[in-house]
Amino acid sequence: MTELEDKVRVEVGKVQDPETGQTFEEMQMIQSVKETAPGTVTVEFVPTSPFCPIAFKLATDIRDTAKTISGVEKAVVYCRGHAMEEQINDMTNK
């Protein structure tokens, strides 16, 4: 894991799920963080339910948090295991 991947994993892990009050790290929602190009990170997460009503919000929270980290120019976020993952991914990564 690169230093940037480490920083991103730590910071997005601190984001809280508004429904449970737990962090994404506590809920083990972050599946992977990869630096796919210099300054670009890809984060994959799995919401707690395949029908989670706030999955789009969670995806944008992850993206917005990742983008605040020094060295991150672009953050790409992929939701996995959700009934609407394709739409969520398209909207989050426009």
Summary of the structure (lengths in Angstrom):
residues: 94
radius of gyration: 12.1
end to end distance: 26.5
largest distance: 34.4
contacts: 280
relative contact order: 0.20
helix: 38%
strand: 23%
